[in-house]
């Protein structure tokens, strides 16, 4: 009888959770200022989203979630918080994140004169193949919040990254906001975030063709010791051109190795594929002097 009761309880809990959403607002614990575009999710459960520009969020749960699962709140410059689903289920609470104390150590390195380099694929081909942010199962465009796509780059010299470029082949949006993320690789997949600052950019008026993200003010340095790095763009916010708008794509071609990465939600599993999108970095590269 006990086993039957427990089974019924677990079944009912799963059904309830699959229909639930958790909402709230995220703020800085000291200043009380809202925190925009915070990553929110449950690891490996296909559950994730982003807080909006006002710090508000709504997280949809699914049948994989249990009450003891931890919801992760992660943002550059702040301590990551882990809060059980059970704590947030019945409240529209305010989530407070503590800022990290960061001390920048001055490092002086002498370099040879740098050379301008284009790292990655700077061609767009015939434009017949695309990597699209749209997924068939989406109920609304907000199901795309926190989704990431990106490319692996080989780093053979010390480089300062000045810009990220990609070729847009379809765009049905008045406005799109993305975040640029840099990761090191572990077992062939993105691992730890390398960013020290949040890099957010906007694409307006359904722009097509090559788009450049200016990174010159962000002091992005990649040392050759890292060997490989993943650079992704993460969906943060969108405004449709009309009710039917759904497509945003980047040109690509087949590759002989797995150079393309994606994940559907923040905190979700990464996947890779044999594809090479039109995605490249403008960089100034050199070797350190002995």
N, C-alpha and C positions, 0 to 999 in steps of 0.2 A: 504493500500500500504506500509506504514511504517513497519508494522508487517511482511509482506512478504519479504521486503528487508532485515530486521534484521535476519529473519530465514535463508535466502539464505546466508547471510554473515557468520552466525554461522556455517552453514553446510560446506561452503567452507573452513572456518578456521579449522574445525575439520579434514577435508580430507587432507589439507595441512600439519597440524601438525602430523598426523598419518604417514606421509611419510618422516618426517624430522629427522635429527640428530643434536645434538649440540656438538661441539668439543672445546677443549681448553687445557690450561696447568695451573697447580696449583703450586704456589710458596709461600714461606715465605715472608711476606710483608717487613720485615727488611733486612734479609740476601740475599734475592733473590734466595735462594736454592730451588730446586724442592721438592715437597712433594709427596712421594710415597704412594699408597694404601689409598687414601682419599675416604671416603664414599660419594657417590653422588646419589641423588634421589629426587623424588617427592612423598610426603606422600600419601599412600593409593591409588596410581595410577598404581601400578605394573611397575614402571619406576625406574631403579637404575643401578649403575655400580660402578667401582672402578678406580681411576687413576692408571696408570702403574708405573713402577719403575722410569721412567723419568718424572713423574708428568702429563703426557698426558692422556686425557680421550675422549671418544665418548659416548654420551648418546642418545639412541634411544627413540623417542617419540611414543605415540600411540594415538588412537582416543579419549581416556579419557582426554587428556591434553588440557587445554585452556591457552590462552596467559597470564592470570593473575596468573596462578599457580606459586608457588615459588619452585625453585630448591634449595635443601639443600646441603651444603658442610660441612661435619663434620669430624674432625680428633682429636685424643687424643692430648691434650696440646695446642689446638687452639680454638679461638672463632668460633662458628658455624655461617656460612653466609647463608642468604636467598636472592636469586636473582630471580626476575620474569623471566619467560620464554621469554617474549617479549624483555627483555634487551639483552638476549644472542642469540636470534634467528639468527641474521644476522652478527655475528662476531665470529671469532676464537680467543677469548680474553684470556688474562692471568688473572686468578683468584688469588687474594692475600688474604691469611689468616693471621690474627693477632695472635701471640702467647700469651698464657695466662701466667700471672705472678702467679706462684705457690709457696707458702711458706709452707714448711713441718714443722709441729710442732712436737717436740720430745715428745713422750708419753712413759712413763716407766710403764710397767705392769709386776708384778711378777706372774709366772706360775708354776704350779706343773710340774714335769718331764713329757715331752710329750711321747705319745705312737704312734707307726706307725700304720696307718689305711689305708685300701683301701675303698674308698667311691664310690659306684656305682656298676655296673655289671662287674665283672672281669672274667666271663665265656664267652665262644664263642659259646656254644651249638653245634648243628649239622651243622651249617653253611648253612641251607636251606632257611633262611629268611634274607633279606638285606634291608638296607636303602641306596638308590642310589641318587647321586647328579644329575643324568641324568633326564631330563624331555622331554616328547615326542614332545612338541611344539618347541623345540630349533631349530633355523636355523643354529647356529654355537656354538662352545663350549664357545665363549665369552658371549653368552646369560646367562651363569652361573655366571658371575662376580658379586660378592657381595652376592651370595646366602649363607644362613646359616642353619645349622642343629645342634641340641644339646639336652641336657638332663637336667632334674631337679635333684638336689641333696638336701637332707635334712641335715642341719647342726645343730648338737646337742651339739657340743663342739667348743671351739676356736681352729681353725686349721690353720697351715701353709701348703700351697699346694706346693709340690715339683715336681709333674709331672702329666701330663694328658696322659692317655693310651686309645687306641681304636684299634679294630681288623678289618683289611682291608681284604675284601673278593674278591673284583675285583678292578683292577687298570690297565688301558690301557694308562698310561702317563709316559713319560720320566722324567718329573718334574712337581710337583704341589706345589704351595705356598698357605698356609692358615694362617688365624689369629685366635688366641684364644681370645674369648670374655667372660667376666663374667657379668651377669646381676642380679639385684634383681628382684623379682616377684611382680606383681600387678594384682589382679583379675585372678590369675593362669597363667599369661603370662609374658615373659620377659619385663622389663620396662627400668630402668636407667642402663647405662653402669657403671660398677664398676672399670674397668681398670684405672690405672694411667700411664701405659706404654703400648706401642704397642708391642704385642707378635706375631711375625711372624715366621713360621717354614716352612721347605721344605721337601717333600717326593720325593726320587729319584728312577729312574730305575724300575718303576713298582712294588715297594715293596708290598708284601702281608704279612698277619699275624699281630701280635701285633706291634704297633708303639708307641714309647714313646716320648712325648714332654717334655723336661727338663725345668721346671719352677723355679728351685732353685735360679736362679740369679735375679728373678723378684719380690721377696718379696711379694708374694700373700698371704694375711691373710684374713681368713673368720671368723668373730665372731659369736658365737652361737645366738646372738640377731637377726641376719638376718633370721634365721630359714630355709629358702629355697633360693637356688641360681640356676640360669640357666648357664650352661657352653656350649658354642657353638664353632664350627669351621666355618670360613667364607672363601669362595673361592676367591682367589686373582689373581692367575696367573697359566697358564698351558702350557705345551709343549707335544704334542701328540707323541705317538710311531709311528703312521701311520695315513693316512687320515681318516680311519674309527674309530679311537679311540673315545670313548665317555663314557665308564663306569668307575665309581669309587664308591664303595659301602662299607658299614660297616655292620657287622653281627648284627642281632637283634632278639628279640622274642616278642610275645604278652605280654601285661601287663594289669593288672586290673584297673589301673588308668592312667591318662594322664601325662606321664613323658617325652614325646618326643616333641620337638619344631622345627619349621622350618619357614622360610620366603624366598620367591623367590628373593627379591631384597632389597637393602638397603632402609630404610625408609618405607618399605611396611608393611602390616599387618602380625602379628604373628599368626600361627596356632599351635594347639597341637593335640596329638594323643595317643592312648593306645599302646605304643610300648616302648621297653626297649633295646636300642642298647648296644653293648659291649663297654662300655664307662666308665672308672673309674679314680679316682684321687688317687695318692699316697700323703698322708698327714701325718703330725705330729700333733696330737690333744691332748688337755688338757683343764683343767678348770683353770680360774684365781683364785689365792689365796685370801682369805678374808684379 
